């Protein structure tokens, strides 16, 4: 009878061989499970991420749909507003600039500031931007700290809309100055650049006309007679 020779790495004790066989069986079983389980876990994770992403999108869209009636109501209110109140009424550059100067002068006076003199208000060249005309003026005035804050707030909340492009503030007191108790705060030198917009008359808006040669070239390219 032929006797099979066991590999050299197997122990000679039959009991130990049984343990080695059990260990090899467990290892093969784990490998087989890993071959099928790992792809399944990765695929499960992929779909879980997709479901979570879609759930976030649904919740976001649901929240937006909840806000839609309120946003629609606000949009309708904006449509009913008179947008012309946001612009200067002057139909020409000179009238728009004069209106801007008058509005800012009045706001400075009511806020407690003082325009220094008649030459302290300078209008800059207007800029045309389609149906809008942009006018800017520079104002030089004196105002203390509370009045300056009041002035800036009044300018930025006024109709027509005014935009403060730059503010230059210089103190007019010497270093080490100590005001007397209860005395008003000293005034500062302030220079403001204020900008506003006016609506241009339809007759003032010039539509650019392409050169005659351009239109002819387009017709030739299109094969028109």
MARVOMAR-114353 format. One record per residue (C-alpha): residue number from 1; residue in one letter; z, y negated, x. Coordinates in Angstrom, 3 decimals, always signed. Last residue first. Example, Ala and Ser with C-alpha at 12.3 -4.5 7.8 and 13.67 -1.06 7.14 Angstrom:
<nodes>
{node 2, "S", {+7.140, +1.060, +13.670}}
{node 1, "A", {+7.800, +4.500, +12.300}}
</nodes>
This chain:
<nodes>
{node 225, "X", {-52.055, -89.428, -29.702}}
{node 224, "X", {-48.773, -87.572, -28.948}}
{node 223, "X", {-48.822, -85.018, -26.139}}
{node 222, "X", {-45.058, -85.138, -25.624}}
{node 221, "X", {-45.524, -86.287, -22.033}}
{node 220, "X", {-48.032, -88.920, -23.057}}
{node 219, "X", {-45.702, -90.196, -25.768}}
{node 218, "X", {-42.770, -90.397, -23.343}}
{node 217, "X", {-44.902, -92.254, -20.791}}
{node 216, "X", {-45.988, -94.745, -23.456}}
{node 215, "X", {-42.360, -95.359, -24.459}}
{node 214, "X", {-41.393, -95.949, -20.825}}
{node 213, "X", {-44.310, -98.304, -20.191}}
{node 212, "X", {-43.231, -100.541, -23.047}}
{node 211, "X", {-39.837, -101.107, -21.443}}
{node 210, "X", {-36.809, -99.788, -23.329}}
{node 209, "X", {-35.165, -102.163, -25.815}}
{node 208, "X", {-31.436, -102.748, -25.422}}
{node 207, "X", {-29.764, -103.585, -28.758}}
{node 206, "X", {-28.385, -107.115, -28.691}}
{node 205, "X", {-25.139, -107.684, -30.543}}
{node 204, "X", {-24.911, -111.407, -31.330}}
{node 203, "X", {-26.614, -111.059, -34.730}}
{node 202, "X", {-24.028, -108.453, -35.740}}
{node 201, "X", {-21.256, -111.004, -35.101}}
{node 200, "X", {-18.898, -109.956, -32.349}}
{node 199, "X", {-15.476, -108.648, -33.194}}
{node 198, "X", {-12.708, -110.133, -31.086}}
{node 197, "X", {-10.473, -108.507, -28.492}}
{node 196, "X", {-7.317, -109.663, -26.733}}
{node 195, "X", {-6.019, -110.057, -23.169}}
{node 194, "X", {-2.931, -111.784, -21.792}}
{node 193, "X", {-2.392, -112.562, -18.098}}
{node 192, "X", {+1.152, -113.872, -17.784}}
{node 191, "X", {+2.766, -116.054, -15.117}}
{node 190, "X", {+6.522, -116.542, -15.172}}
{node 189, "X", {+8.766, -118.924, -13.218}}
{node 188, "X", {+12.356, -118.124, -14.028}}
{node 187, "X", {+15.000, -119.978, -16.011}}
{node 186, "X", {+18.683, -119.922, -15.214}}
{node 185, "X", {+20.999, -118.002, -17.561}}
{node 184, "X", {+22.967, -120.199, -19.908}}
{node 183, "X", {+26.477, -121.187, -18.851}}
{node 182, "X", {+29.484, -119.318, -20.260}}
{node 181, "X", {+31.217, -119.070, -16.861}}
{node 180, "X", {+29.435, -121.254, -14.298}}
{node 179, "X", {+26.403, -119.717, -12.642}}
{node 178, "X", {+26.743, -118.374, -9.109}}
{node 177, "X", {+23.904, -119.070, -6.680}}
{node 176, "X", {+24.101, -117.042, -3.479}}
{node 175, "X", {+20.382, -117.050, -2.943}}
{node 174, "X", {+18.667, -120.114, -4.323}}
{node 173, "X", {+17.401, -120.332, -7.853}}
{node 172, "X", {+13.815, -120.478, -9.088}}
{node 171, "X", {+13.194, -116.750, -9.406}}
{node 170, "X", {+9.597, -115.631, -9.510}}
{node 169, "X", {+8.019, -113.384, -12.135}}
{node 168, "X", {+4.352, -112.356, -12.174}}
{node 167, "X", {+3.218, -110.308, -15.169}}
{node 166, "X", {-0.146, -108.560, -15.459}}
{node 165, "X", {-2.533, -107.192, -18.080}}
{node 164, "X", {-0.465, -107.970, -21.158}}
{node 163, "X", {-2.444, -106.741, -24.169}}
{node 162, "X", {-2.502, -108.520, -27.532}}
{node 161, "X", {-3.268, -106.882, -30.868}}
{node 160, "X", {-3.993, -109.279, -33.691}}
{node 159, "X", {-1.292, -108.773, -34.824}}
{node 158, "X", {+1.858, -108.885, -32.727}}
{node 157, "X", {+3.997, -106.062, -31.409}}
{node 156, "X", {+3.127, -106.406, -27.696}}
{node 155, "X", {+3.427, -110.187, -27.680}}
{node 154, "X", {+6.765, -110.231, -29.491}}
{node 153, "X", {+8.268, -107.643, -27.119}}
{node 152, "X", {+7.137, -109.635, -24.091}}
{node 151, "X", {+8.568, -112.848, -25.525}}
{node 150, "X", {+11.957, -111.371, -26.410}}
{node 149, "X", {+12.274, -109.915, -22.921}}
{node 148, "X", {+11.354, -113.301, -21.454}}
{node 147, "X", {+13.873, -115.054, -23.702}}
{node 146, "X", {+16.677, -112.771, -22.537}}
{node 145, "X", {+15.784, -113.236, -18.811}}
{node 144, "X", {+15.216, -116.973, -18.741}}
{node 143, "X", {+11.873, -118.589, -19.423}}
{node 142, "X", {+9.487, -120.991, -17.687}}
{node 141, "X", {+5.762, -120.809, -18.279}}
{node 140, "X", {+2.334, -120.195, -16.779}}
{node 139, "X", {-0.247, -118.597, -19.060}}
{node 138, "X", {-3.490, -116.903, -18.011}}
{node 137, "X", {-6.130, -116.167, -20.652}}
{node 136, "X", {-8.360, -113.188, -21.362}}
{node 135, "X", {-11.144, -112.640, -23.878}}
{node 134, "X", {-12.894, -109.346, -24.649}}
{node 133, "X", {-15.775, -109.405, -27.127}}
{node 132, "X", {-16.494, -106.284, -29.125}}
{node 131, "X", {-19.662, -104.944, -30.806}}
{node 130, "X", {-21.009, -103.661, -27.464}}
{node 129, "X", {-18.651, -104.750, -24.712}}
{node 128, "X", {-19.074, -108.438, -23.929}}
{node 127, "X", {-16.656, -109.922, -21.417}}
{node 126, "X", {-15.169, -113.380, -21.741}}
{node 125, "X", {-14.755, -115.596, -18.655}}
{node 124, "X", {-11.126, -116.521, -18.089}}
{node 123, "X", {-9.112, -119.079, -20.005}}
{node 122, "X", {-6.462, -121.070, -18.216}}
{node 121, "X", {-3.191, -122.226, -19.728}}
{node 120, "X", {-0.898, -124.059, -17.302}}
{node 119, "X", {-3.093, -127.161, -17.327}}
{node 118, "X", {-1.403, -128.453, -20.480}}
{node 117, "X", {+2.023, -128.222, -18.887}}
{node 116, "X", {+4.933, -125.828, -18.147}}
{node 115, "X", {+4.733, -123.669, -21.243}}
{node 114, "X", {+8.370, -123.293, -22.210}}
{node 113, "X", {+10.030, -120.087, -23.351}}
{node 112, "X", {+12.475, -119.692, -26.234}}
{node 111, "X", {+10.711, -116.891, -28.108}}
{node 110, "X", {+9.339, -119.236, -30.798}}
{node 109, "X", {+7.699, -121.428, -28.148}}
{node 108, "X", {+6.168, -118.520, -26.232}}
{node 107, "X", {+4.831, -116.995, -29.459}}
{node 106, "X", {+3.233, -120.313, -30.448}}
{node 105, "X", {+1.547, -120.605, -27.050}}
{node 104, "X", {+0.368, -116.983, -27.264}}
{node 103, "X", {-1.249, -117.503, -30.668}}
{node 102, "X", {-2.823, -120.843, -29.709}}
{node 101, "X", {-4.272, -119.486, -26.460}}
{node 100, "X", {-5.740, -116.460, -28.218}}
{node 99, "X", {-7.266, -118.634, -30.933}}
{node 98, "X", {-8.815, -120.947, -28.332}}
{node 97, "X", {-10.281, -117.936, -26.533}}
{node 96, "X", {-11.736, -116.527, -29.756}}
{node 95, "X", {-13.193, -119.935, -30.695}}
{node 94, "X", {-14.795, -120.399, -27.271}}
{node 93, "X", {-16.206, -116.869, -27.179}}
{node 92, "X", {-17.686, -117.167, -30.656}}
{node 91, "X", {-16.771, -115.642, -34.023}}
{node 90, "X", {-13.056, -116.327, -33.606}}
{node 89, "X", {-11.030, -114.061, -35.898}}
{node 88, "X", {-9.213, -112.193, -33.152}}
{node 87, "X", {-8.960, -108.462, -33.645}}
{node 86, "X", {-6.299, -106.058, -34.934}}
{node 85, "X", {-6.322, -107.679, -38.368}}
{node 84, "X", {-9.972, -106.645, -38.668}}
{node 83, "X", {-8.805, -103.045, -38.954}}
{node 82, "X", {-7.675, -103.658, -42.518}}
{node 81, "X", {-5.790, -100.495, -43.230}}
{node 80, "X", {-7.153, -98.044, -45.783}}
{node 79, "X", {-8.564, -95.718, -43.122}}
{node 78, "X", {-5.214, -95.690, -41.347}}
{node 77, "X", {-3.454, -94.677, -44.570}}
{node 76, "X", {-5.984, -91.884, -45.060}}
{node 75, "X", {-5.306, -90.650, -41.536}}
{node 74, "X", {-1.566, -90.701, -42.178}}
{node 73, "X", {-2.028, -88.585, -45.296}}
{node 72, "X", {-4.283, -86.149, -43.462}}
{node 71, "X", {-1.705, -85.839, -40.684}}
{node 70, "X", {+1.020, -85.069, -43.231}}
{node 69, "X", {-1.140, -82.509, -45.021}}
{node 68, "X", {-2.158, -80.911, -41.673}}
{node 67, "X", {+1.332, -80.523, -40.242}}
{node 66, "X", {+1.833, -77.067, -41.770}}
{node 65, "X", {-1.646, -76.092, -40.635}}
{node 64, "X", {-0.603, -77.046, -37.087}}
{node 63, "X", {+2.479, -74.832, -37.328}}
{node 62, "X", {+0.358, -71.961, -38.625}}
{node 61, "X", {-2.141, -72.484, -35.806}}
{node 60, "X", {+0.643, -72.332, -33.242}}
{node 59, "X", {+2.171, -69.234, -34.851}}
{node 58, "X", {-1.228, -67.531, -34.989}}
{node 57, "X", {-1.994, -68.398, -31.382}}
{node 56, "X", {+1.391, -67.114, -30.243}}
{node 55, "X", {+0.805, -63.871, -32.166}}
{node 54, "X", {-2.650, -63.534, -30.614}}
{node 53, "X", {-1.137, -63.791, -27.150}}
{node 52, "X", {+1.593, -61.269, -27.988}}
{node 51, "X", {-0.974, -58.836, -29.407}}
{node 50, "X", {-3.138, -59.169, -26.285}}
{node 49, "X", {-0.145, -58.638, -24.001}}
{node 48, "X", {+0.869, -55.545, -26.000}}
{node 47, "X", {-2.716, -54.272, -25.809}}
{node 46, "X", {-2.704, -54.457, -22.033}}
{node 45, "X", {+0.803, -52.956, -21.828}}
{node 44, "X", {-0.280, -49.971, -23.897}}
{node 43, "X", {-3.347, -49.486, -21.699}}
{node 42, "X", {-1.172, -49.559, -18.588}}
{node 41, "X", {+1.292, -47.106, -20.153}}
{node 40, "X", {-1.520, -44.741, -21.220}}
{node 39, "X", {-3.086, -44.942, -17.769}}
{node 38, "X", {+0.310, -44.032, -16.212}}
{node 37, "X", {+1.112, -41.225, -18.674}}
{node 36, "X", {-1.949, -38.986, -18.222}}
{node 35, "X", {-2.060, -38.597, -14.439}}
{node 34, "X", {+1.712, -39.111, -14.220}}
{node 33, "X", {+2.360, -36.124, -16.523}}
{node 32, "X", {+0.131, -33.914, -14.366}}
{node 31, "X", {+1.855, -35.116, -11.197}}
{node 30, "X", {+5.302, -34.528, -12.707}}
{node 29, "X", {+4.306, -30.994, -13.752}}
{node 28, "X", {+2.975, -30.255, -10.259}}
{node 27, "X", {+6.254, -31.465, -8.748}}
{node 26, "X", {+8.359, -29.468, -11.226}}
{node 25, "X", {+6.388, -26.335, -10.454}}
{node 24, "X", {+6.756, -26.922, -6.713}}
{node 23, "X", {+10.522, -27.344, -7.118}}
{node 22, "X", {+10.776, -24.150, -9.186}}
{node 21, "X", {+8.811, -22.230, -6.552}}
{node 20, "X", {+11.031, -23.591, -3.779}}
{node 19, "X", {+14.129, -22.565, -5.722}}
{node 18, "X", {+12.736, -19.057, -6.202}}
{node 17, "X", {+11.940, -18.840, -2.499}}
{node 16, "X", {+15.544, -19.734, -1.778}}
{node 15, "X", {+16.664, -16.789, -3.887}}
{node 14, "X", {+14.177, -14.466, -2.161}}
{node 13, "X", {+15.583, -15.375, +1.313}}
{node 12, "X", {+12.787, -15.454, +3.862}}
{node 11, "X", {+12.118, -19.109, +3.484}}
{node 10, "X", {+8.530, -20.180, +2.925}}
{node 9, "X", {+7.036, -22.265, +5.761}}
{node 8, "X", {+5.573, -19.179, +7.477}}
{node 7, "X", {+3.440, -18.290, +4.541}}
{node 6, "X", {+4.233, -14.894, +2.976}}
{node 5, "X", {+2.354, -11.818, +4.289}}
{node 4, "X", {+0.995, -9.602, +1.581}}
{node 3, "X", {+1.808, -5.900, +1.856}}
{node 2, "X", {-1.004, -3.369, +1.367}}
{node 1, "X", {+0.000, +0.000, +0.000}}
</nodes>
